[in-house]
Amino acid sequence: MNVKQTITIESLRNISVEDFLSLLRQKSALEVQFPNGESLIVQAKVELAPLPILDGYVPQGWKEEIYKH
């Protein structure tokens, strides 16, 4: 995972949730550094729009025809 920015937990205490989410959206992944040396990687997940439903049909026996050759 390609982390583009590291921030400390102390700096997170001074920003709002909205600002944190905005920062995460811009960077896609953030590493949060804790005072004891541990770190946590937070990554944004973008949901894809559903695929369109197309008109049409799948003929009966299509799978068997593929494997005949």
KANOR-V361096 format. One record per residue. RES is the residue in three letters. PHI is phi in whole degrees, 0 to 359 (NA if undefined). OMEGA is omega in whole degrees, 0 to 359 (NA if undefined). Layout:
# KANOR-V361096
res=RES phi=PHI omega=OMEGA
res=RES phi=PHI omega=OMEGA
This chain:
# KANOR-V361096
res=MET phi=NA omega=182
res=ASN phi=266 omega=180
res=VAL phi=274 omega=185
res=LYS phi=265 omega=181
res=GLN phi=208 omega=175
res=THR phi=245 omega=177
res=ILE phi=229 omega=180
res=THR phi=270 omega=178
res=ILE phi=297 omega=178
res=GLU phi=297 omega=180
res=SER phi=290 omega=178
res=LEU phi=289 omega=180
res=ARG phi=293 omega=184
res=ASN phi=261 omega=180
res=ILE phi=239 omega=180
res=SER phi=280 omega=177
res=VAL phi=298 omega=180
res=GLU phi=299 omega=179
res=ASP phi=294 omega=178
res=PHE phi=297 omega=180
res=LEU phi=294 omega=176
res=SER phi=296 omega=177
res=LEU phi=297 omega=179
res=LEU phi=296 omega=178
res=ARG phi=296 omega=181
res=GLN phi=288 omega=187
res=LYS phi=264 omega=182
res=SER phi=70 omega=175
res=ALA phi=209 omega=179
res=LEU phi=232 omega=173
res=GLU phi=255 omega=179
res=VAL phi=261 omega=183
res=GLN phi=263 omega=178
res=PHE phi=265 omega=182
res=PRO phi=301 omega=182
res=ASN phi=278 omega=178
res=GLY phi=96 omega=177
res=GLU phi=287 omega=178
res=SER phi=221 omega=180
res=LEU phi=229 omega=178
res=ILE phi=261 omega=179
res=VAL phi=247 omega=183
res=GLN phi=233 omega=177
res=ALA phi=283 omega=177
res=LYS phi=238 omega=180
res=VAL phi=262 omega=178
res=GLU phi=272 omega=179
res=LEU phi=277 omega=176
res=ALA phi=292 omega=179
res=PRO phi=295 omega=178
res=LEU phi=291 omega=179
res=PRO phi=288 omega=175
res=ILE phi=266 omega=184
res=LEU phi=258 omega=175
res=ASP phi=287 omega=179
res=GLY phi=140 omega=181
res=TYR phi=207 omega=175
res=VAL phi=249 omega=183
res=PRO phi=293 omega=177
res=GLN phi=297 omega=177
res=GLY phi=81 omega=182
res=TRP phi=298 omega=184
res=LYS phi=291 omega=179
res=GLU phi=298 omega=180
res=GLU phi=296 omega=180
res=ILE phi=297 omega=185
res=TYR phi=274 omega=179
res=LYS phi=291 omega=187
res=HIS phi=269 omega=NA
